[in-house]
Amino acid sequence: QVQLVESGGGLVQPGGSLRLSCTASEIILSFSAMGWYRQAPGKERELVATILSAGSRNYSDSVKGRFTISRDNVKSPVYLQMNSLKPDDTAVYYCNVRGRTVVGDRFSYWGQGTQVTVSS
């Protein structure tokens, strides 16, 4: 079973920056999308950003212009650069990788999450 591990969360001041990383326990090549989601206390988990296998990126309106999702290798498949952080960005951030294997089986992997707290 593939394991995803997020890292890079922490406590930052409003206006600060963090860079989240998501590392897979195994090489993942046949993915369709990688993404970051977040869940704040009392709220539903929401999409933050996704990057497709072809490289196109999508962002939620709330983070567009401030966050950047990227990937550069299969060992650490996805990053989230977060700039100009706001208190409303406070949440547990989760990494997700999904796709299909060469035999047609779907997969969707989630990490355990990393806490991001934006507060003075």
C-alpha positions as CSV (number, residue, x, y, z in Angstrom):
1,Q,0.0,0.0,0.0
2,V,1.4,3.4,-1.0
3,Q,1.9,5.8,1.9
4,L,1.9,9.6,1.5
5,V,3.5,11.8,4.1
6,E,3.0,15.5,4.2
7,S,5.5,17.8,5.8
8,G,6.2,21.5,6.1
9,G,3.3,22.7,8.2
10,G,3.7,24.8,11.2
11,L,2.8,28.1,12.9
12,V,3.3,31.2,10.9
13,Q,2.4,34.9,11.1
14,P,-0.2,36.4,8.8
15,G,1.5,37.3,5.6
16,G,4.1,34.6,6.0
17,S,4.9,31.6,3.8
18,L,5.2,27.9,4.1
19,R,6.1,25.2,1.6
20,L,4.3,21.9,2.0
21,S,5.8,18.7,0.6
22,C,4.1,15.3,-0.1
23,T,6.4,12.3,-0.4
24,A,5.2,8.9,-1.5
25,S,6.6,5.6,-0.2
26,E,6.7,4.3,-3.7
27,I,7.3,5.7,-7.2
28,I,4.0,6.8,-8.7
29,L,4.0,7.3,-12.4
30,S,0.5,6.5,-13.6
31,F,-1.4,9.2,-11.8
32,S,-4.1,11.4,-13.2
33,A,-4.0,14.1,-10.6
34,M,-2.2,15.2,-7.5
35,G,-3.7,17.7,-5.1
36,W,-3.9,19.4,-1.8
37,Y,-7.0,19.6,0.3
38,R,-7.6,21.2,3.6
39,Q,-10.0,20.9,6.5
40,A,-10.6,23.5,9.1
41,P,-12.3,22.7,12.4
42,G,-16.1,22.4,11.9
43,K,-15.8,22.6,8.1
44,E,-15.8,20.2,5.2
45,R,-12.7,19.2,3.5
46,E,-12.1,21.4,0.6
47,L,-10.0,21.4,-2.5
48,V,-7.0,23.8,-2.4
49,A,-5.1,23.0,-5.6
50,T,-4.6,20.2,-8.1
51,I,-2.1,19.4,-10.8
52,L,-2.9,17.0,-13.6
53,S,-0.5,14.6,-15.2
54,A,-0.2,16.9,-18.2
55,G,0.9,19.7,-15.9
56,S,-2.2,21.9,-15.9
57,R,-3.1,23.4,-12.5
58,N,-6.3,24.4,-10.8
59,Y,-6.8,26.4,-7.6
60,S,-9.7,27.3,-5.4
61,D,-10.6,31.0,-5.7
62,S,-9.6,31.6,-2.1
63,V,-6.0,30.7,-2.7
64,K,-5.5,31.7,-6.3
65,G,-2.6,34.1,-6.7
66,R,-1.1,33.1,-3.3
67,F,-0.5,29.4,-3.5
68,T,1.4,27.4,-6.2
69,I,1.2,23.6,-6.6
70,S,4.0,21.9,-8.4
71,R,5.8,18.6,-8.8
72,D,9.3,17.8,-9.9
73,N,10.0,14.1,-9.1
74,V,8.3,10.9,-8.1
75,K,10.0,10.6,-4.7
76,S,8.4,13.9,-3.6
77,P,5.5,14.1,-6.0
78,V,3.8,17.3,-5.0
79,Y,4.5,20.6,-3.3
80,L,2.4,23.5,-2.2
81,Q,4.0,26.9,-1.9
82,M,1.9,29.1,0.2
83,N,2.5,32.8,0.3
84,S,0.6,35.7,1.9
85,L,-1.0,33.4,4.4
86,K,-4.1,34.5,6.1
87,P,-5.7,33.2,9.4
88,D,-8.5,31.7,7.2
89,D,-5.8,29.4,5.7
90,T,-5.5,27.6,9.1
91,A,-6.4,24.0,8.6
92,V,-5.0,20.5,8.3
93,Y,-3.7,20.1,4.8
94,Y,-3.9,16.8,3.1
95,C,-2.1,15.4,0.0
96,N,-3.9,13.3,-2.5
97,V,-2.7,11.3,-5.5
98,R,-5.1,9.5,-7.7
99,G,-5.1,7.7,-11.0
100,R,-5.3,4.3,-12.7
101,T,-2.8,1.5,-12.9
102,V,-1.8,-0.1,-16.2
103,V,-4.3,-2.9,-15.6
104,G,-7.1,-0.4,-15.1
105,D,-7.4,-0.4,-11.3
106,R,-8.2,3.0,-9.7
107,F,-6.1,4.3,-6.9
108,S,-6.5,7.2,-4.5
109,Y,-4.0,7.8,-1.8
110,W,-4.2,10.2,1.1
111,G,-1.7,11.4,3.6
112,Q,-2.2,11.9,7.3
113,G,-2.2,15.6,7.0
114,T,-0.1,18.4,8.3
115,Q,-1.3,21.3,10.5
116,V,-1.0,24.8,9.2
117,T,-1.8,27.6,11.7
118,V,-1.7,31.2,10.7
119,S,-1.9,33.4,13.8
120,S,-0.3,36.4,15.4
